[in-house]
Amino acid sequence: MSTLFEPLTVRGMTVSNRIAMSPMLMYMAAEDGVARDLHLVHYGARILGGVGLVMTEVTAVLPEGRISTSDLGLWSDEHIPGLARIVDFAHEHGAKMGLQLAHAGRKSKAQEQGVAPSAIAYEGLPVPRELTAPEIDDIVGAYAEAARRAVAAGFDCLELHVAHGYLLHEFLSPIANARTDEYGGSLENRSRIVLRIASEIRRIVPDSMPIFVRLSAEDVVDGGISLKESSWLASQLMAEGVDLFDVSTGNIVPGYEAPVYPGYQANYALDLKKELGVMTAAMGSISSPELAEYLVSSGAADLVFVGRALLRDPHWALGAARLAGADPHLAIPTYARATGPYERGF
Ligand SMILES: Cc1cc2nc3c(=O)[nH]c(=O)nc-3n(C[C@H](O)[C@H](O)[C@H](O)COP(=O)(O)O)c2cc1C
């Protein structure tokens, strides 16, 4: 029996299996942030390839919140049709679509100087400009507006990117946040912007729409955030209506000092699940179907986010289904002609 190919319901969204495409920035949007045919084909290939949930790459809530000038954006209604086309395609072929909302903060290379909680540079990048409190209000508003547009585009769920050293993670981590106002200092203060955004988004999106949060559960560096702090934050986010945590680590500074091996971050997903009884997604170097099956069958996580394995092979999920003896959802039923032994002929 394969749990990997069992459906999962999160609020009003039911995914057909437990395989999610991990958000991966392709650096292929035009400078206006609009999705191109190329995005439809790129995501469409994974949709036809049997992934239950496709999460978009980082999608910037403001132009200055882009990692690069080739990021997707959702700061204008003009971004809606290009994204809606991909969502419609997913729905037509049995997949669900999530959108990852992001602001790159001090790691933005879209302009000469990024913005951040404090004027502390990410090594190798310019010193960012410290955000004022009214500017923080504007950013909260930009997230809410982008969420409204994502709903208009038909997305099934949203993910807030609170990991990998981008703006919301910068607020959380004392490594990047030295503020002395209500957004800095105590964990409660450092969490304030994230909690405000989650609360605003929950107010705007339909009740049935799940909200995921991607966390860097630990900074894996001296003076950074700990799992205990992330667990507290997750409990507060749950109270604001967040449904699932997609658990990563690190990247507040360049380099990653801890060991990396298949499924190396899954223990964090399990810890959050055990402590809070919340749904989690495991991610990071999950590239074998057997490991993916183990993680969801053992209860470490409800979903697996698969990244690079899906870049290598858009049909990774169909291969995993065959291995598990599960009946894969074939958007193109004729693909079944390719599953028999080769000597049978066509
Ligand atoms: C090319 C590339 C782009 C990525 N872009 C994003 C992104 O937009 N948002 C994000 O949260 N993570 C991003 N990541 C991280 C992946 O989502 C994933 O968590 C990471 O690659 C580890 O999973 P994997 O070993 O299955 O690839 C990116 C990774 C790669 C390789």
The ligand as an ORCA input file, in Angstrom:
! r2SCAN-3c Opt
* xyz 0 1
  C      17.005     26.265     -9.439
  C      16.413     26.366     -8.066
  C      15.573     27.419     -7.756
  C      14.971     27.497     -6.488
  N      14.078     28.497     -6.227
  C      13.372     28.477     -5.070
  C      12.278     29.341     -4.874
  O      11.868     30.083     -5.770
  N      11.648     29.312     -3.674
  C      12.030     28.441     -2.681
  O      11.438     28.452     -1.608
  N      13.033     27.569     -2.862
  C      13.690     27.544     -4.037
  N      14.636     26.592     -4.265
  C      14.801     25.512     -3.281
  C      13.939     24.297     -3.685
  O      12.556     24.583     -3.582
  C      14.216     23.080     -2.816
  O      13.758     23.317     -1.538
  C      15.699     22.727     -2.803
  O      16.204     22.638     -4.120
  C      15.943     21.398     -2.094
  O      15.128     20.399     -2.631
  P      15.688     19.357     -3.751
  O      16.890     18.708     -3.127
  O      14.534     18.412     -3.937
  O      16.039     20.127     -4.963
  C      15.265     26.512     -5.510
  C      16.148     25.474     -5.822
  C      16.691     25.377     -7.083
  C      17.588     24.198     -7.399
*
